[in-house]
Amino acid sequence: MTIPSGRVLAVLGPTNTGKTHFALDRMLGHASGMIGFPLRLLARENYDRIAKAKGAASVALITGEEKIIPPRPRWFVCTVESMPLDRPVAFLAIDEIQLCADADRGHIFTDRLLHARGSEETLFLGAETIKPLIRKLVPGIEFQTRPRLSCLTHAGHTKLNRLPPRSAVVAFSAAEVYATAEYVRRQKGGAAVVLGALSPRTRNAQVGMYQAGEVDFIIATDAIGMGLNMDVDHVAFAQLRKFDGRSPRDLEPAEIAQIAGRAGRHMNDGTFGTTADIAALPDELAQAVEAHRFPALRALSWRNSDLRFASVAALLASLDKAPPGPGLIRAREADDHLALAQLAHDSELMAKVNHPERVKLLWDVCQVPDFRKVMTENHSRLLAQLFRHLIGPGRKIPTDWLAGQVARLDRTDGELDTIVARIAAIRTWTYVAHRPGWVHDPVHWQEQTRAIEDRLSDALHHCLTQRFVDRRTAVLVRAMQAEGDLLSAVARSGEVLVEGQHVGHLAGFRFVPDQTEGTLAAKAVLASAARALKSEIRNRLEELCRDGDEAFQMAEDATLLWRGQPVARMIAGPEMLRPQVEPLVSDLLEPAMRERLKKRLSAWLTASLALAFRPLLAAQAAPLSGHARGLVHHLAEGLGSAPLVSARDMVRALTESDRQALARLGIRLGHDWAFMPALLKGPLQGLRARLWAASTGLPLPALPGGRVSVPIAAPPDFYGAIGYAVLGPVAIRVDLLERFTAQLRAKGSEPIRLTGELTAPLGLKADEAAAVLQALGYRQEADLWVAGARPKPRSRQRARPDSPFAVLKNRA
């Protein structure tokens, strides 16, 4: 039976028509009012708006889990299920009235459509698809159609990695939402996530992050379809099938339009389409969404609200009552109905439901929502336990038992799904705490459960953000899009911060980015660093050019260091003692800057080599005769040591004066080698090795490390460059080799017995010593060695033809 009322108006139209704004303005124009929203989130959002405008003392918020009721409120903002219809108000409105056709909750909306009225004005807001049925079921109702404020256009199919900024991607399972968000994080820097299972606080935080521009994408279920206010330019469907609580089904065209309509806001146009593996929408469907033309609803979901509480059987029978007329269909069994039917099979429990008051209490218990979405049997077991407590001696839920249930949920550790499950469970106890007369000290438990939900919601928001948002990339992309210089800083350790985000470190003049996932992240890091570090690189180059030689050094791998940081490397020059400098590759160095860097390092390297090879350079500058000068040149080509095989004529031509002059310069002339002892040991050996590597372009072999003989493990000319002679399988430092061969020559033709005393100075093993003697032209007779013909050198001992050590051969 319809309640007498004033004007009844249906304001219908697609999304983004300003219907809700219109209804709130109308309500605030009355002395009292009440409006019902389909979601707790929307109720809270609009309550906050009204409380801010009119004062918290004038407005109440009533949902299943939250009640803020001042002493004398004028306006009530509620979820549709929680509207206190026994309180008379001048104005009443129901949002999203087309949900009367919803299989699960539709009967509640239909009941409000038929029976809820304001004494002066009633508004129903929704889609035009419900218009014929409202006209039939609500006599005398007026209609007002509101056009969409902006244009909605079909954009076809777009790949996920090519979605435009400010896009919402819609999927219909948590797994698909998470997978899509993970992909978008790698490709685009991050995404907000909205699921029906999230608490309002978490959803608000995620949407707030999107609205603030921290991310440009939001991945959501159809939870965004019901009035969530966001600045979305494009809606992309990654799925077009959903599980409706009973079975998977295709989305209805009107559902697609409801979700797609989130694109565009106020006067801003929007687009919609598909993405991922979903083909483009058929033209007919796309045109229908663009024009907002859909078939009218055929029937509304209805359930009897005039319930009988004489017994559980009577209650079930009244719930099964057939609809009173055309245009209404019996609602499928809702969760409360299913729970009651389940409990009716518990004979022990039914024995306690022995009068109407307890039947009514049992029905109230059955309406505790199944936020956890667990199996009906599990939920029913909890309801039975609640009912037994409520009919027990205290007629309330025991405080100790309730405290234990709540305490085990007060934990913020765990994975996403674990925290989501805890939020669902604590919402149950928040609902219970708001039921009149169910708990001792309800205000305490309402505050306690709300505080736990808030903590869990914050933890869930943190988890979602950590998993699906690369904040660094998002910040850098926003900064790059803005005009002006980027705020950057470089620590003494070289760590680079851009707009407060750690992006990598400077190694000399090269930027080494942190490891990133995804193309956008890598580009954002490199681009922002290149832009932010321009002035830093210029300043560093100025400092390098001003620094003294003590700021430079050479690493063991021939890299040139400035203040301990690699900036260049040695490469081959016209001579081994005259290498060139090549700055390390860096996109931050402009050509002119590279030349300045090269010039300064070349000057330092020349000075350093002049100091290290001062004895050799002094010999080159000394006033010597032609043959002595030629021998010094030969020595310089070998970095301080050279074989005399090809210089015999020069040696024979030296006068005694020449020999004395060479000796004064630190040059020793042996039987087979000329060498400078000062250049054979310590750091000079490593420097000679690095000069050889730079000249040849070959990797630097292992150094002898203080050993006077080593097994051959590198090209022969490497050993010549560091002052070692190759004999058989080993290389021996030339000064000690000369001493060894002098000892052999002193014995003349006398057979030689290999003894430790003879070979110990060379550090040779017995087999190595034997091979060396053989290479020196000795042959073995029993346990003695006798001088004989020298063998020809093996091919593996042959040096490169262009090497200054091409003369390194076993003596013939």
Secondary structure as GFF3:
##gff-version 3
##sequence-region A 1 812
A	DSSP	beta_strand	7	12	.	.	.	ID=ss1
A	DSSP	alpha_helix	19	28	.	.	.	ID=ss2
A	DSSP	beta_strand	33	37	.	.	.	ID=ss3
A	DSSP	alpha_helix	40	54	.	.	.	ID=ss4
A	DSSP	three_ten_helix	56	58	.	.	.	ID=ss5
A	DSSP	beta_strand	59	62	.	.	.	ID=ss6
A	DSSP	beta_strand	67	68	.	.	.	ID=ss7
A	DSSP	beta_strand	75	79	.	.	.	ID=ss8
A	DSSP	three_ten_helix	80	82	.	.	.	ID=ss9
A	DSSP	beta_strand	91	94	.	.	.	ID=ss10
A	DSSP	three_ten_helix	97	101	.	.	.	ID=ss11
A	DSSP	alpha_helix	106	115	.	.	.	ID=ss12
A	DSSP	beta_strand	121	126	.	.	.	ID=ss13
A	DSSP	three_ten_helix	128	130	.	.	.	ID=ss14
A	DSSP	alpha_helix	131	137	.	.	.	ID=ss15
A	DSSP	beta_strand	142	145	.	.	.	ID=ss16
A	DSSP	beta_strand	152	157	.	.	.	ID=ss17
A	DSSP	three_ten_helix	160	162	.	.	.	ID=ss18
A	DSSP	beta_strand	167	170	.	.	.	ID=ss19
A	DSSP	alpha_helix	174	188	.	.	.	ID=ss20
A	DSSP	beta_strand	192	194	.	.	.	ID=ss21
A	DSSP	alpha_helix	200	211	.	.	.	ID=ss22
A	DSSP	beta_strand	217	220	.	.	.	ID=ss23
A	DSSP	three_ten_helix	222	225	.	.	.	ID=ss24
A	DSSP	beta_strand	234	237	.	.	.	ID=ss25
A	DSSP	beta_strand	241	243	.	.	.	ID=ss26
A	DSSP	beta_strand	248	250	.	.	.	ID=ss27
A	DSSP	alpha_helix	253	260	.	.	.	ID=ss28
A	DSSP	beta_strand	270	274	.	.	.	ID=ss29
A	DSSP	alpha_helix	283	291	.	.	.	ID=ss30
A	DSSP	beta_strand	300	302	.	.	.	ID=ss31
A	DSSP	alpha_helix	312	319	.	.	.	ID=ss32
A	DSSP	beta_strand	328	330	.	.	.	ID=ss33
A	DSSP	alpha_helix	335	343	.	.	.	ID=ss34
A	DSSP	alpha_helix	347	350	.	.	.	ID=ss35
A	DSSP	alpha_helix	356	366	.	.	.	ID=ss36
A	DSSP	alpha_helix	376	390	.	.	.	ID=ss37
A	DSSP	alpha_helix	399	407	.	.	.	ID=ss38
A	DSSP	alpha_helix	416	433	.	.	.	ID=ss39
A	DSSP	alpha_helix	442	468	.	.	.	ID=ss40
A	DSSP	alpha_helix	471	481	.	.	.	ID=ss41
A	DSSP	beta_strand	488	490	.	.	.	ID=ss42
A	DSSP	beta_strand	495	498	.	.	.	ID=ss43
A	DSSP	beta_strand	501	507	.	.	.	ID=ss44
A	DSSP	beta_strand	510	513	.	.	.	ID=ss45
A	DSSP	alpha_helix	519	532	.	.	.	ID=ss46
A	DSSP	alpha_helix	534	546	.	.	.	ID=ss47
A	DSSP	three_ten_helix	549	551	.	.	.	ID=ss48
A	DSSP	beta_strand	552	554	.	.	.	ID=ss49
A	DSSP	beta_strand	559	562	.	.	.	ID=ss50
A	DSSP	beta_strand	565	575	.	.	.	ID=ss51
A	DSSP	beta_strand	578	583	.	.	.	ID=ss52
A	DSSP	alpha_helix	591	612	.	.	.	ID=ss53
A	DSSP	alpha_helix	614	621	.	.	.	ID=ss54
A	DSSP	alpha_helix	626	637	.	.	.	ID=ss55
A	DSSP	beta_strand	641	643	.	.	.	ID=ss56
A	DSSP	three_ten_helix	645	647	.	.	.	ID=ss57
A	DSSP	alpha_helix	648	653	.	.	.	ID=ss58
A	DSSP	alpha_helix	656	664	.	.	.	ID=ss59
A	DSSP	beta_strand	668	669	.	.	.	ID=ss60
A	DSSP	beta_strand	673	675	.	.	.	ID=ss61
A	DSSP	three_ten_helix	677	679	.	.	.	ID=ss62
A	DSSP	alpha_helix	683	696	.	.	.	ID=ss63
A	DSSP	beta_strand	709	711	.	.	.	ID=ss64
A	DSSP	alpha_helix	716	721	.	.	.	ID=ss65
A	DSSP	beta_strand	724	727	.	.	.	ID=ss66
A	DSSP	beta_strand	730	733	.	.	.	ID=ss67
A	DSSP	alpha_helix	734	746	.	.	.	ID=ss68
A	DSSP	alpha_helix	756	759	.	.	.	ID=ss69
A	DSSP	three_ten_helix	760	762	.	.	.	ID=ss70
A	DSSP	alpha_helix	766	775	.	.	.	ID=ss71
A	DSSP	beta_strand	778	781	.	.	.	ID=ss72
A	DSSP	beta_strand	784	787	.	.	.	ID=ss73
A	DSSP	three_ten_helix	795	797	.	.	.	ID=ss74
###
